Amino acid sequence: MDYSKGTDSEVNMDSIQLVASLLICYPEFSKITLDSKSKAIIMELSVKEAPDQETMAAGEDFIVDSLKLYHSLEYTRGAKFAFFYQDFALHIYRDLDTFSHGEVGLLLSLLKDKFGAIIISDDNRDADEELLATQAEMIDHRIRFLKENRIPESMVGVREEGRVMVYDHDVL
């Protein structure tokens, strides 16, 4: 990989924009962290209550098996993935090198299927459709750009009362 394609400033801006775009386009996410050290993305969905152990185990198996199939169909090798519950949130860990925008929609469909009754989602029915379409189009570009560059700083984005805020992770 050629890590010299973007300046630190450009990569930081794309990092911020990716985190913000994912939060804007997918109201199910309550928090997204872009980890520069492990070059990974951690997506969180807030839940009303802890899933029982049986539901969590069955959901994890279903999601992991579905993602393995997805990656097999997409000819993606070496994907790093983790799914767990902690502190009233479902956490999805994905490495950026094998992550794709198409996977986000699949993940959310799977999660809503297994955990929909407990997921807390921001209502974005009033969101500007043109803004959502523009943000969604840019997600692919931003993921591709970040795959090709060293990410200089970790970012964290949160959704709070319909607003999206992105911070340098070290600030929090």
Number of C-alpha atoms within 10 A of each C-alpha: 8 9 12 10 14 17 14 15 12 15 21 20 12 21 27 22 18 26 26 24 22 24 26 22 19 18 17 25 25 22 24 25 22 27 20 17 11 12 18 21 22 19 25 23 22 21 22 11 13 16 19 8 9 9 13 18 13 11 20 19 13 15 20 15 12 15 18 16 13 15 18 11 9 9 8 14 11 9 14 13 17 13 18 14 17 11 10 16 23 22 20 17 18 21 20 22 18 17 20 16 17 10 14 14 12 15 16 17 14 18 19 14 11 19 17 15 12 17 20 17 16 18 11 13 8 6 12 9 11 9 13 16 11 12 19 18 13 18 21 14 14 20 19 16 17 22 19 17 19 21 26 16 18 22 24 24 26 20 20 11 8 13 11 17 14 20 15 15 15 9 8 7
